[in-house]
Amino acid sequence: MNATVSRGWLISVIVLAALLRLWAALALPPDFDEPVYVGAALDYARLIRQGDWMGVIDYPGNRQHPALSKLVYAGGALLLGESANQTTVLLVARLISALFGTLAVALLAFSAGPLAAGLLAVHTLTIKYTAQAYLEALPLALVVAAIGAWQHACQPATRHRRRWLWIGTMAWGLATAAKMSYTIVALPAMIMLALAALRVEITAQPQERRGLVWYALRLGEVAGLALLIFALANPTIWREPVTRLTTMAGFWTAYTHGSEVQVAGYPWYQPLIWIATAPAVEWHPEVFFFPGPDPWLTLLALIGLPAAWRNPQRRYLAVWFVSGLLILLWWPVKWPQYALTLVIPIALLAAPVLGRIVTWLRDLDEYWGWSEIMFLRPPRSAWIALALLVGFIAAVYGTALVMVTLGSIGWNAIAPGAGGLPPGAVYAIQPLRDGRVAIGSETGLVIWQAPAVSEDPPLWTRLPLGRVYALAETESGLWAASNRGLALVAADGSWEWQTPTLGGQRDLVVRTVVAGPDGTLWLGTSSGGAVRYADGRWQPLPQAARGGLALAIALDPAGTVWFGGLGVVSRYTPATGGWQHFDRADGFGGAGISAILVDHNGIVWVATLGEGLARWDGTRWEWLTTANRQLPAQTITTLLEPAPNELWVGAARPLTTGGFLLRYDGHTWRNFLPRDSGFTGAEPLALAVDQRRVLWIGTRADGVITYQLGR
């Protein structure tokens, strides 16, 4: 093969690897361990940004793995700056992973040829785990670099042989600092390669006598440099290295008998299944649109084992494959990504076998000429037309995929039944002053607390308070309005009923609760209007909503209080005790009211259950409906203004399940759809923003959805 053709194949293989990994990075759903590593990257980025280098060294999370890969992902988080969050860093970490996965293919192409690199490029299990925010891509690339350097050192004509040996050794140490399993599985083969390089050095200088002591000293130098690089690239062991390495070993001993391994229940021979099948294609058929070649590559590698063993220069591959497989069979943990420690010898063993098959078929074709008969030879114009068509389809589909992926940045979901979130509708969300988030649900109150270390699961507190409709926080604690009354929840999770007794009603249904800046509490009840709690006394307000069902309350910074009921809005001025009611005769519609909001300009927004969104500017009511094309639906469920000129609106779909999430900037509406955002299309029932500018969306059927707002 001439140099031009060879260069063309090299470029083609690298481009193919990059496209497949980029596609997978954009299209694959979040995987099991990705939040763990992304959380660690965010923690590292925060510590580095604060200049807390001791915090980086003593970071307590995820110590079972060295830190290098997570620090690389942290670099991506630092580049994002203030926009770094779990979702944006996940995407950037995936792109970094895809970059190193492609680099592994490129390095293999230059060291072993385009055929072996092409096999690595299309190996579907490798594509999956080198396109996700796992720890696999960086050590894979570094191991390929180490092999390539040591193979170069083994060539008799190589100049600066010792330099190549040290380059490979440093790559080996960095690979260990990225993920130790790669170096453990390949250790016997790497010792063989190092010895081969030393033997070539003796052959090149036969006048100098070398003995076992010389071999031992040189191997000691290689091991010492690799360990030094590993230590320098792993800040976790910069302090108390022996203790922390012992702790790491103890963790893995305990992990092999832990609940995750036991629940998975993989048999001892599971690694054979991972390399003999194409599990990634089965898991993600929407991503891997081509049959997985993984089992065929393993079969070709097995066929190539005897020839590799007979060749002294390739014997290390046979040792790598067999000893590595035995280690994986012995090791109790059988996760599929561990199979990637064998993918390099599989590709290098399979490539010569496949090359011989291709040569044999080419010889047959030259003799019989069957390709001339079986395959059509369309004109060049047909190939150009086909290329243009395929390119157009790929561009349209790829653009749509990129738009969906970018639109999903910042979104996360807590499914009902996941963690501590109970099934059923979420009616209220209240971010608390201590950083926790209270969630009022169909079956009670739950309080979410972020973990101290990102890899740990959130903490959940559940309180059986009935169906919780609304929440408000004061100095006294958290007030929960429910179908069982009014409860006051203390910071430690204890609670007691504080339901007021009005007119003999002991089982009062409290529909909403709002706290004023002065600590005054305003309640909306199922009948009899509203109640005010101030100075330790309950005061009934039967005029609110004209004495009927009070569904919504809003406080005007000027001191006015707005109440919404069934077809009526009431305005109360506490300073004068005056009331004003708005109903259909005053230009207000007759539907029930789900929410009231007074924005920073003093405009009153009223969400109705069937007649759209009403806006009061101080003189008249203006209606936004489907008729004037302002809204996609007229059943408005919730309102929120997290910042000036940023109105969020939740709406329900008519005559079907699901809903809409809208944002209004004072001029235009943005409708968040599943095709261009991470919003699922569920019906929003509650909106709130926490201290981190995260929008919490409580839904009727999809649990809680979160979205990181702009800084």
C-alpha positions in Angstrom: 0.0 0.0 0.0 1.5 3.3 -1.0 1.9 6.2 1.4 -1.0 8.2 0.0 -3.5 5.4 0.3 -2.2 4.5 3.8 -2.6 8.1 4.9 -6.1 8.2 3.5 -7.0 5.1 5.5 -5.5 6.5 8.6 -7.5 9.7 8.3 -10.7 7.8 7.4 -10.4 5.5 10.5 -9.8 8.5 12.8 -12.7 10.4 11.4 -15.0 7.4 11.7 -14.0 6.9 15.3 -14.6 10.6 16.1 -18.1 10.6 14.4 -19.2 7.4 16.1 -18.1 8.6 19.5 -19.6 12.1 19.0 -22.9 10.5 18.0 -22.9 8.3 21.0 -22.0 11.2 23.3 -25.0 13.2 22.1 -27.5 10.3 21.9 -26.8 8.0 24.8 -29.0 8.3 27.9 -27.3 9.0 31.2 -25.7 5.9 32.6 -25.4 4.5 36.1 -22.0 5.9 37.2 -21.9 9.2 35.2 -23.5 11.3 37.9 -20.9 10.1 40.4 -17.9 11.1 38.2 -19.6 14.4 37.1 -20.3 15.2 40.7 -16.7 14.6 41.6 -15.6 16.8 38.8 -17.9 19.6 40.0 -16.5 19.2 43.5 -12.9 19.3 42.3 -13.7 22.4 40.1 -15.2 24.2 43.0 -12.2 23.5 45.2 -9.8 24.6 42.5 -11.7 27.7 41.8 -11.6 28.6 45.5 -7.9 27.8 45.7 -8.5 25.1 48.2 -5.7 22.7 47.2 -5.8 20.9 50.5 -9.5 20.2 49.7 -8.4 18.7 46.4 -5.9 16.4 48.2 -8.3 15.4 50.9 -11.4 15.1 48.8 -13.4 12.3 50.4 -15.5 11.2 47.5 -14.9 8.3 45.1 -11.5 7.4 46.6 -11.7 3.9 45.2 -10.5 5.3 41.9 -7.5 7.5 41.3 -8.2 11.2 40.6 -6.7 11.9 37.2 -9.7 11.2 35.0 -12.0 13.2 37.3 -9.5 16.1 37.4 -9.6 16.1 33.6 -13.4 16.4 33.7 -13.0 19.1 36.3 -10.9 21.1 33.8 -14.0 21.0 31.5 -16.1 22.3 34.4 -13.7 25.1 35.1 -13.9 26.1 31.4 -17.7 26.4 31.7 -17.3 28.9 34.5 -20.6 29.9 36.2 -22.6 27.8 33.7 -21.1 24.6 35.1 -23.8 22.3 36.6 -24.5 18.6 36.6 -25.9 18.6 33.1 -23.5 20.9 31.3 -20.5 19.2 32.8 -22.0 15.8 31.8 -22.0 16.9 28.2 -18.5 18.4 28.4 -17.2 15.3 30.1 -18.7 13.2 27.4 -17.0 15.3 24.7 -13.7 15.0 26.6 -14.2 11.2 26.8 -15.0 11.0 23.1 -11.9 13.0 22.4 -9.6 10.6 24.3 -11.5 7.6 22.8 -10.7 9.0 19.4 -7.1 9.6 20.4 -6.8 6.0 21.4 -7.8 5.0 17.9 -5.4 7.5 16.3 -2.5 6.3 18.4 -3.3 2.7 17.5 -3.5 3.6 13.9 0.0 5.1 13.9 1.5 2.3 16.0 -0.3 -0.8 14.6 -1.9 0.3 11.3 -5.3 1.4 10.2 -6.8 -2.1 10.2 -6.4 -2.6 14.0 -7.4 0.9 14.6 -10.5 0.5 12.5 -11.5 -2.5 14.6 -11.1 -0.5 17.8 -13.1 2.4 16.1 -16.2 0.2 15.5 -16.1 -1.9 18.7 -19.5 -0.9 20.1 -18.8 -1.5 23.8 -15.7 0.7 23.5 -17.7 3.4 21.7 -20.3 3.4 24.5 -17.9 3.7 27.4 -15.5 6.1 25.6 -18.4 8.4 24.8 -19.8 8.7 28.3 -18.5 10.4 31.4 -16.8 7.2 32.6 -13.2 6.7 33.5 -12.4 4.5 30.5 -11.3 6.7 27.6 -8.2 8.4 29.2 -6.5 5.2 30.5 -7.4 3.4 27.2 -5.6 6.1 25.2 -2.6 6.1 27.6 -2.3 2.3 27.5 -2.2 2.5 23.7 0.5 5.2 23.9 2.5 3.1 26.3 2.3 0.0 24.0 3.2 2.0 21.0 6.3 3.5 22.7 7.5 0.2 24.0 6.9 -1.5 20.7 9.0 1.2 19.1 11.7 0.6 21.7 11.7 -3.1 20.8 12.6 -2.4 17.2 16.3 -3.1 16.5 16.7 0.0 14.2 15.1 2.4 16.7 17.2 5.4 17.7 16.9 6.8 21.2 15.5 3.5 22.4 15.8 4.4 26.1 13.8 7.6 25.5 10.9 5.6 24.0 11.1 3.2 26.9 10.7 6.2 29.4 7.9 7.7 27.3 6.0 4.4 27.5 6.7 4.1 31.2 5.3 7.6 31.9 2.2 6.9 29.9 1.9 3.7 31.9 2.1 5.6 35.2 -0.5 8.1 33.9 -2.8 5.3 32.9 -2.6 3.9 36.4 -3.5 7.3 37.8 -6.5 7.4 35.5 -7.9 3.9 36.3 -5.9 1.1 37.9 -7.7 -1.8 36.4 -6.2 -1.2 33.0 -2.6 -1.6 34.3 -3.4 -4.5 36.6 -5.0 -6.5 33.7 -2.2 -5.8 31.3 0.7 -6.0 33.8 2.1 -9.4 32.7 2.1 -8.3 29.1 3.8 -5.0 29.9 6.5 -6.8 31.8 7.1 -9.0 28.8 7.3 -5.8 26.5 9.8 -4.1 28.9 12.0 -7.2 29.0 11.8 -7.4 25.2 13.0 -3.8 24.9 15.9 -4.5 27.3 16.9 -7.6 25.3 17.0 -5.6 22.1 19.2 -3.0 24.0 21.6 -5.9 24.9 21.6 -7.1 21.3 22.4 -3.6 20.0 25.5 -3.5 22.4 26.8 -7.0 22.5 30.2 -5.9 23.8 28.7 -5.0 27.2 27.9 -7.9 29.5 24.5 -7.9 31.1 23.2 -10.2 33.9 20.2 -10.8 36.0 21.2 -7.9 38.3 21.2 -5.5 35.3 17.7 -6.7 34.3 16.4 -6.3 37.8 17.9 -2.8 38.1 16.5 -1.7 34.8 13.0 -3.1 35.6 13.2 -1.4 38.9 13.9 1.9 37.2 10.9 1.4 34.9 8.6 0.4 37.8 10.0 3.3 40.0 9.3 5.9 37.2 5.8 4.5 36.6 5.0 4.7 40.4 6.4 8.2 40.6 4.2 9.4 37.7 1.2 7.6 39.3 1.8 9.4 42.6 2.3 12.8 41.1 -0.9 12.5 39.0 -3.0 11.3 42.0 -3.3 14.1 44.6 -5.3 11.8 46.8 -2.2 10.0 48.0 0.0 13.1 48.4 -0.8 12.9 52.0 -0.7 9.7 54.0 -0.1 7.6 50.9 0.2 4.2 52.6 -2.9 4.8 54.6 -5.0 5.9 51.7 -3.8 3.2 49.4 -4.6 0.7 52.1 -8.1 2.3 52.4 -8.5 2.0 48.7 -7.7 -1.7 48.7 -10.0 -2.2 51.7 -12.8 -0.4 49.8 -12.5 -2.8 46.9 -12.4 -5.8 49.1 -15.6 -4.6 50.8 -17.2 -3.5 47.5 -16.9 -7.0 46.0 -19.3 -8.2 48.7 -21.5 -5.1 48.6 -25.1 -4.7 47.8 -24.6 -3.4 44.2 -22.5 -6.5 43.3 -24.9 -8.8 45.0 -28.0 -7.3 43.4 -26.4 -7.4 39.9 -25.9 -11.2 40.4 -23.6 -11.7 37.4 -22.1 -15.2 37.1 -18.4 -15.8 37.3 -18.2 -16.2 33.5 -19.9 -12.9 32.8 -16.8 -11.3 31.2 -17.0 -14.0 28.6 -20.5 -12.8 27.8 -19.4 -9.2 27.5 -16.6 -9.9 25.0 -18.6 -12.6 23.1 -21.7 -10.5 22.5 -22.5 -6.9 21.6 -24.4 -5.7 24.7 -24.2 -2.0 23.7 -26.3 -2.7 20.6 -28.9 -4.5 22.7 -29.0 -1.7 25.3 -29.1 1.2 22.9 -30.5 0.2 19.5 -31.4 3.8 18.8 -27.7 4.7 19.0 -26.0 1.7 17.5 -27.8 1.5 14.2 -25.3 -1.1 12.8 -24.8 -4.7 13.9 -22.2 -4.9 16.6 -19.0 -6.5 15.3 -17.7 -7.2 18.9 -18.3 -11.0 19.0 -16.7 -11.4 15.5 -13.6 -9.5 16.6 -13.3 -11.7 19.7 -13.6 -14.8 17.4 -10.9 -13.5 15.1 -8.7 -12.7 18.2 -9.1 -16.3 19.4 -8.1 -17.6 15.9 -5.0 -15.3 16.0 -3.9 -16.4 19.5 -1.7 -19.4 18.3 0.1 -17.3 15.7 0.7 -14.5 18.2 2.2 -17.0 20.7 4.6 -18.4 18.1 5.8 -14.9 17.2 8.2 -13.6 20.0 7.4 -10.0 19.1 3.7 -10.6 19.5 3.7 -13.1 22.3 2.8 -10.4 24.8 -0.6 -10.1 23.1 -1.5 -13.7 23.8 -0.3 -13.3 27.4 -2.3 -10.1 27.8 -5.5 -11.6 26.5 -5.3 -14.9 28.4 -4.0 -13.5 31.7 -6.3 -10.5 31.5 -9.3 -12.7 30.9 -8.4 -15.0 33.8 -8.1 -11.9 36.1 -11.5 -10.7 35.0 -13.0 -14.2 35.6 -11.5 -14.3 39.1 -12.4 -10.8 40.1 -15.9 -10.8 41.7 -17.0 -7.5 40.2 -18.2 -8.1 36.6 -19.3 -4.6 35.3 -19.3 -4.4 31.5 -16.9 -1.5 31.3 -14.2 -3.8 32.7 -14.2 -5.7 29.4 -12.5 -2.7 27.8 -9.2 -3.7 29.5 -9.1 -6.5 26.8 -10.2 -4.6 23.8 -6.7 -3.6 22.7 -5.3 -7.1 22.5 -8.6 -8.2 20.8 -8.1 -5.6 18.1 -4.3 -6.3 17.7 -4.9 -10.1 17.6 -7.9 -9.9 15.2 -6.3 -7.5 12.7 -3.8 -9.9 11.1 -6.4 -12.6 10.8 -8.8 -10.3 9.2 -6.0 -9.0 6.9 -5.3 -12.5 5.7 -9.0 -13.1 5.0 -9.2 -9.9 3.0 -6.0 -10.9 1.1 -7.4 -14.3 0.4 -10.7 -12.9 -0.9 -8.8 -10.4 -3.1 -6.7 -13.2 -4.6 -9.9 -15.2 -5.3 -11.5 -12.2 -6.9 -8.5 -11.5 -9.1 -8.6 -15.1 -10.3 -12.3 -15.6 -10.7 -13.4 -12.0 -11.3 -16.7 -12.5 -9.3 -16.9 -8.9 -8.1 -17.3 -7.8 -11.8 -20.3 -10.0 -12.1 -22.0 -9.6 -8.6 -21.6 -5.9 -8.1 -22.9 -3.1 -10.2 -20.6 -0.3 -11.2 -22.7 2.8 -11.3 -21.4 6.0 -12.9 -19.6 8.6 -10.9 -22.6 10.9 -11.1 -24.7 8.3 -9.2 -22.1 8.1 -6.5 -22.1 11.9 -6.2 -25.9 12.0 -6.0 -25.9 9.2 -3.3 -23.3 11.0 -1.3 -25.2 14.3 -1.5 -28.4 12.5 -0.4 -26.7 10.7 2.5 -25.0 14.0 3.5 -28.2 15.9 3.5 -30.0 13.3 5.6 -27.0 13.1 8.0 -26.9 16.9 8.3 -30.6 17.3 9.0 -30.6 14.4 11.5 -27.3 15.5 13.1 -28.5 19.1 13.5 -31.7 17.9 15.1 -29.7 15.7 17.5 -27.4 18.6 18.4 -30.4 20.9 19.0 -32.1 18.3 21.3 -28.9 17.7 23.2 -28.1 21.4 23.7 -31.7 22.1 24.6 -31.5 19.4 27.3 -28.5 21.1 29.0 -29.4 22.0 32.6 -32.4 19.7 32.9 -32.7 16.8 35.3 -35.6 14.8 36.7 -36.5 13.0 39.9 -39.0 10.3 38.9 -41.8 9.4 41.3 -40.8 6.5 43.4 -37.1 7.3 42.8 -35.0 8.0 45.9 -37.5 9.3 48.4 -40.0 11.0 46.2 -43.4 9.2 46.6 -45.6 8.5 43.6 -48.4 10.8 42.7 -48.8 14.5 42.0 -46.5 17.2 43.4 -48.6 20.3 44.4 -46.1 22.5 46.2 -42.4 23.2 46.3 -40.6 25.4 48.9 -36.8 25.9 48.9 -35.8 26.3 52.5 -33.3 28.8 54.0 -30.9 26.0 54.9 -30.6 24.8 51.3 -33.1 21.9 51.6 -36.2 21.7 49.4 -39.6 20.8 50.7 -42.0 19.1 48.4 -45.8 18.8 49.0 -47.1 15.7 47.4 -50.2 13.5 47.1 -49.2 11.4 50.1 -47.5 13.9 52.4 -44.5 16.1 52.7 -41.0 15.1 51.7 -37.8 17.2 52.2 -34.9 16.8 49.9 -31.4 17.5 51.1 -28.3 17.6 48.8 -25.5 15.3 49.9 -22.3 16.7 51.3 -20.3 14.7 48.7 -21.7 14.6 45.2 -21.4 10.9 44.7 -23.7 10.2 47.7 -27.5 10.0 47.1 -29.7 12.9 48.4 -31.2 12.6 51.8 -35.0 12.4 52.0 -37.3 13.1 55.0 -41.0 12.0 54.7 -43.8 13.3 56.9 -47.3 11.8 56.7 -49.3 15.1 56.5 -51.9 14.1 54.0 -52.3 15.8 50.6 -50.1 18.9 50.9 -51.3 21.7 48.7 -49.0 24.6 49.7 -45.9 25.4 51.7 -44.5 28.6 53.4 -41.4 29.1 55.6 -41.2 31.6 58.5 -38.9 32.0 61.5 -41.2 29.5 63.3 -40.6 26.8 60.8 -42.2 25.3 57.7 -46.0 25.6 57.4 -47.8 22.9 55.3 -51.4 23.4 54.1 -53.1 20.1 53.5 -56.4 18.3 53.4 -55.9 17.5 57.1 -55.3 21.1 58.2 -52.2 23.2 58.9 -49.0 21.7 60.2 -45.9 23.4 61.5 -42.7 21.5 60.8 -39.5 22.2 62.7 -35.9 22.0 61.3 -35.3 18.6 62.9 -38.4 17.1 61.2 -40.7 17.1 64.1 -44.1 18.6 63.5 -47.5 19.4 65.1 -50.9 20.5 63.8 -51.7 24.2 64.1 -55.0 24.2 62.4 -57.2 27.1 63.5 -60.7 26.5 64.7 -63.1 28.7 62.9 -66.8 28.6 63.5 -66.6 25.1 65.0 -64.8 23.7 62.0 -62.1 21.4 63.4 -61.3 19.5 60.2 -60.5 22.5 58.2 -59.0 21.9 54.7 -56.3 24.5 54.1 -55.8 25.0 50.4 -53.0 27.5 50.4 -50.6 29.3 52.8 -48.5 32.4 52.2 -46.0 34.1 54.6 -45.5 37.8 54.6 -42.2 39.5 55.2 -43.3 40.5 58.7 -44.1 36.9 59.7 -47.9 37.2 59.1 -49.4 34.0 57.9 -52.3 34.0 55.3 -54.4 30.9 54.8 -56.9 30.1 52.1 -59.5 27.5 53.2 -62.0 25.2 51.6 -64.9 27.3 52.8 -65.4 30.5 54.8 -62.7 32.6 52.9 -59.3 33.2 54.4 -57.6 33.4 57.8 -54.8 35.7 59.0 -52.4 34.7 61.7 -50.5 37.6 63.4 -49.3 38.3 66.9 -50.3 34.8 68.1 -54.0 35.2 67.1 -56.1 33.8 64.3 -58.3 36.2 62.5 -61.0 35.0 60.1 -61.4 36.9 56.8 -64.8 35.8 55.5 -64.8 38.5 52.9 -62.0 36.8 51.0 -63.3 35.2 47.8 -66.7 36.3 49.0 -66.6 33.7 51.7 -66.2 30.7 49.4 -63.2 28.5 48.5 -59.9 30.5 48.7 -57.5 28.8 46.2 -54.8 31.3 45.9 -53.2 34.2 47.8 -50.6 36.8 46.7 -48.9 39.6 48.6 -48.3 43.0 47.0 -45.1 44.7 48.2 -47.3 47.8 48.7 -49.2 46.0 51.4 -52.2 44.8 49.5 -53.3 41.1 49.7 -55.0 39.3 46.8 -57.3 36.3 47.2 -58.5 34.1 44.4 -61.6 31.8 44.6 -64.2 30.5 42.2 -64.7 33.2 39.6 -63.8 36.0 41.9 -60.7 37.9 42.9 -60.6 39.9 46.2 -58.2 42.7 47.0 -57.7 43.5 50.7 -55.9 46.5 52.2 -54.9 45.7 55.8 -54.1 49.3 56.6 -57.7 50.5 56.0 -59.5 47.2 56.2 -61.0 47.9 52.8 -62.1 45.1 50.3 -62.7 45.1 46.6 -64.0 42.2 44.6 -63.6 41.5 40.9 -66.0 39.1 39.1 -67.5 38.8 35.6 -69.3 42.1 35.9 -65.9 43.8 36.5 -64.2 42.2 33.6 -62.9 39.1 35.3 -63.8 35.6 34.1 -65.8 33.0 35.9 -63.3 30.2 36.2 -61.6 28.9 39.3 -58.3 30.5 40.2 -55.2 28.4 40.6 -52.5 31.0 41.3 -52.0 34.8 41.8 -48.7 36.6 41.3 -47.8 40.3 41.7 -44.7 41.0 39.6 -41.9 43.5 40.3 -43.8 46.1 38.2 -46.9 45.8 40.4 -48.9 43.9 37.6 -51.2 41.3 39.0 -51.3 38.0 37.1 -54.2 35.6 37.8 -54.0 32.0 36.5 -57.5 30.5 35.8 -58.6 26.9 35.3 -60.1 27.2 31.9 -60.1 30.9 30.8 -56.4 31.6 30.4 -54.2 34.1 32.1 -55.6 37.5 33.4 -53.4 40.6 33.9 -54.5 43.6 36.0 -52.5 46.8 35.4 -54.4 48.8 38.0 -57.2 50.0 35.8 -58.5 47.0 33.8 -58.2 43.3 33.2 -56.4 42.0 30.1 -56.8 38.4 29.0 -54.2 36.1 27.4 -55.8 33.1 25.9 -55.6 30.7 23.0 -57.9 32.9 21.0 -55.4 35.8 20.9 -52.6 33.2 20.4 -50.8 34.1 23.6 -51.1 30.7 25.2 -51.2 27.1 23.9 -53.8 26.2 26.6 -56.3 28.0 28.8 -56.0 25.9 32.0 -53.2 27.7 33.8 -51.9 25.7 36.9 -49.0 27.7 38.4 -47.0 31.0 38.1 -43.6 32.1 39.2 -41.4 35.2 38.7 -37.8 34.3 39.8 -36.4 37.5 38.4 -37.6 40.8 36.8 -39.1 40.2 33.4 -39.0 36.5 33.8 -42.4 35.0 34.2 -42.8 31.3 34.2 -46.2 29.7 33.5 -47.4 26.1 33.9 -50.5 25.0 31.9 -52.4 21.8 31.4 -53.3 20.3 28.0 -57.0 20.3 27.3 -58.8 16.9 27.1 -55.6 14.9 27.5 -52.7 14.3 29.9 -49.6 16.4 30.1 -49.0 20.1 29.9 -46.9 23.1 28.9 -44.1 25.1 30.5 -43.8 28.7 29.3 -41.5 31.6 29.9 -42.4 35.2 29.2 -39.8 38.0 29.1 -42.2 40.8 28.7 -42.3 40.6 24.9 -42.2 37.0 23.7 -43.3 33.6 25.0 -41.0 30.5 25.0 -42.7 27.2 25.0 -40.4 24.4 26.3 -41.1 21.3 24.3 -39.6 17.8 24.7 -38.1 18.0 21.3 -36.0 21.1 22.1 -35.5 21.0 25.9 -35.3 18.6 28.8 -38.9 19.3 29.8 -40.9 16.0 29.6 -44.3 17.5 28.6 -45.8 16.7 32.0 -48.5 18.9 33.6 -46.7 21.5 35.9 -48.4 22.1 39.2 -45.8 23.9 41.2 -42.8 26.2 40.4 -40.0 27.4 42.7 -36.4 28.6 42.4 -33.8 27.7 45.1 -30.6 29.5 46.2 -28.6 28.0 43.3 -31.0 29.4 40.7 -32.3 26.0 40.0 -36.0 25.9 38.8 -38.0 23.2 40.5 -41.1 22.0 38.6 -43.6 19.8 40.4 -45.7 17.8 38.0 -48.9 15.7 38.1 -47.4 12.5 36.9 -43.6 12.8 36.2 -42.4 13.7 39.7 -40.1 16.7 39.9 -38.1 18.3 37.0 -35.3 20.7 37.6 -33.7 23.3 35.3 -30.6 25.3 35.9 -31.5 28.9 35.1 -28.9 31.4 33.8 -26.7 33.3 36.2 
